Amino acid sequence: MHPALKIRCADSSDLANVTALEESLFGYLSYPFYLFRQVHEAYRSTFYVAEDAGGIVGYVIAIPAEDGITGWFWSVGVHADHVRKGIGQGLVEHTLRGMRSSGIKQAFLSVDPGNSAAIALYTKVGFRVARTEIDYLGPGEDRLIMEVAIS
Ligand SMILES: CC(C)(COP(=O)(O)OP(=O)(O)OC[C@H]1O[C@@H](n2cnc3c(N)ncnc32)[C@H](O)[C@@H]1OP(=O)(O)O)[C@@H](O)C(=O)NCCC(=O)NCCS
């Protein structure tokens, strides 16, 4: 990742920009502002943004599960003008380090089976496909569930 890029915890003034970026990447399946607001209230230590001099270029949200030893990535996105610069990998690895220091032992995520860019990223950082869930996000929205052990 370019040294001019910084990963930091999201603050409340980032939420509108994160929502706009999410909408540009996920369309009708994007999370709304109010969800980002509420997630930020409850889980701000695993809600990160990547920023350069021009503003927010990526974000990641991960949520610990109630068992205290697993966690889920909820969303990862990088602005289309900034892909293939290591930002997505930087965000995911940063989050995995944060999970490790919180005692989380295993991370999960869901991904569209056709999203080869995301699958390649997650595979590169150590995830493997655990299973396929048919209609996971509703009719016709199958998802792969990927997992990684955090040691
Ligand atoms: C998926 C996404 C987050 C990747 O972010 P990124 O910043 O471009 O990824 P990186 O530059 O850190 O790439 C890391 C590695 O992932 C893989 N990768 C990323 N994009 C890829 C692509 N389009 N094709 C093939 N491999 C890709 C490569 O192995 C890459 O390493 P390399 O550049 O050394 O070859 C970004 O494309 C995105 O926001 N997509 C839309 C939203 C989305 O699908 N989010 C994930 C939902 S589960």
PDBQT file of the ligand as one rigid body, heavy atoms in Angstrom, charges set to zero:
ROOT
HETATM    1  C1  LIG A 201     -12.415  -6.676  -3.943  1.00  0.00    +0.000 C 
HETATM    2  C2  LIG A 201     -11.730  -5.347  -3.628  1.00  0.00    +0.000 C 
HETATM    3  C3  LIG A 201     -12.032  -4.956  -2.186  1.00  0.00    +0.000 C 
HETATM    4  C4  LIG A 201     -10.220  -5.522  -3.812  1.00  0.00    +0.000 C 
HETATM    5  O1  LIG A 201      -9.591  -4.326  -3.376  1.00  0.00    +0.000 OA
HETATM    6  P1  LIG A 201      -8.177  -3.854  -3.966  1.00  0.00    +0.000 P 
HETATM    7  O2  LIG A 201      -7.711  -2.716  -3.159  1.00  0.00    +0.000 OA
HETATM    8  O3  LIG A 201      -8.274  -3.639  -5.427  1.00  0.00    +0.000 OA
HETATM    9  O4  LIG A 201      -7.280  -5.150  -3.710  1.00  0.00    +0.000 OA
HETATM   10  P2  LIG A 201      -5.698  -5.167  -3.569  1.00  0.00    +0.000 P 
HETATM   11  O5  LIG A 201      -5.090  -4.177  -4.495  1.00  0.00    +0.000 OA
HETATM   12  O6  LIG A 201      -5.332  -5.051  -2.128  1.00  0.00    +0.000 OA
HETATM   13  O7  LIG A 201      -5.361  -6.621  -4.096  1.00  0.00    +0.000 OA
HETATM   14  C5  LIG A 201      -4.802  -7.636  -3.263  1.00  0.00    +0.000 C 
HETATM   15  C6  LIG A 201      -4.787  -8.924  -4.042  1.00  0.00    +0.000 C 
HETATM   16  O8  LIG A 201      -6.125  -9.338  -4.331  1.00  0.00    +0.000 OA
HETATM   17  C7  LIG A 201      -6.164  -9.933  -5.644  1.00  0.00    +0.000 C 
HETATM   18  N1  LIG A 201      -6.984  -9.102  -6.521  1.00  0.00    +0.000 N 
HETATM   19  C8  LIG A 201      -7.560  -7.909  -6.227  1.00  0.00    +0.000 A 
HETATM   20  N2  LIG A 201      -8.296  -7.474  -7.260  1.00  0.00    +0.000 NA
HETATM   21  C9  LIG A 201      -8.178  -8.414  -8.234  1.00  0.00    +0.000 A 
HETATM   22  C10 LIG A 201      -8.683  -8.520  -9.544  1.00  0.00    +0.000 A 
HETATM   23  N3  LIG A 201      -9.499  -7.577 -10.089  1.00  0.00    +0.000 N 
HETATM   24  N4  LIG A 201      -8.383  -9.620 -10.265  1.00  0.00    +0.000 NA
HETATM   25  C11 LIG A 201      -7.598 -10.594  -9.751  1.00  0.00    +0.000 A 
HETATM   26  N5  LIG A 201      -7.043 -10.536  -8.511  1.00  0.00    +0.000 NA
HETATM   27  C12 LIG A 201      -7.345  -9.453  -7.753  1.00  0.00    +0.000 A 
HETATM   28  C13 LIG A 201      -4.736  -9.985  -6.115  1.00  0.00    +0.000 C 
HETATM   29  O9  LIG A 201      -4.157 -11.197  -5.658  1.00  0.00    +0.000 OA
HETATM   30  C14 LIG A 201      -4.115  -8.816  -5.386  1.00  0.00    +0.000 C 
HETATM   31  O10 LIG A 201      -2.741  -8.927  -5.211  1.00  0.00    +0.000 OA
HETATM   32  P3  LIG A 201      -1.742  -8.392  -6.375  1.00  0.00    +0.000 P 
HETATM   33  O11 LIG A 201      -2.199  -7.005  -6.758  1.00  0.00    +0.000 OA
HETATM   34  O12 LIG A 201      -0.398  -8.426  -5.712  1.00  0.00    +0.000 OA
HETATM   35  O13 LIG A 201      -1.905  -9.352  -7.524  1.00  0.00    +0.000 OA
HETATM   36  C15 LIG A 201     -12.209  -4.230  -4.615  1.00  0.00    +0.000 C 
HETATM   37  O14 LIG A 201     -12.079  -4.710  -5.925  1.00  0.00    +0.000 OA
HETATM   38  C16 LIG A 201     -13.650  -3.809  -4.380  1.00  0.00    +0.000 C 
HETATM   39  O15 LIG A 201     -13.927  -2.925  -3.566  1.00  0.00    +0.000 OA
HETATM   40  N6  LIG A 201     -14.584  -4.433  -5.121  1.00  0.00    +0.000 N 
HETATM   41  C17 LIG A 201     -16.008  -4.033  -5.024  1.00  0.00    +0.000 C 
HETATM   42  C18 LIG A 201     -16.583  -4.331  -3.663  1.00  0.00    +0.000 C 
HETATM   43  C19 LIG A 201     -16.434  -5.792  -3.300  1.00  0.00    +0.000 C 
HETATM   44  O16 LIG A 201     -16.613  -6.698  -4.107  1.00  0.00    +0.000 OA
HETATM   45  N7  LIG A 201     -16.096  -6.042  -2.026  1.00  0.00    +0.000 N 
HETATM   46  C20 LIG A 201     -15.953  -7.379  -1.482  1.00  0.00    +0.000 C 
HETATM   47  C21 LIG A 201     -17.290  -7.931  -1.173  1.00  0.00    +0.000 C 
HETATM   48  S1  LIG A 201     -17.212  -9.555  -0.428  1.00  0.00    +0.000 SA
ENDROOT
TORSDOF 0
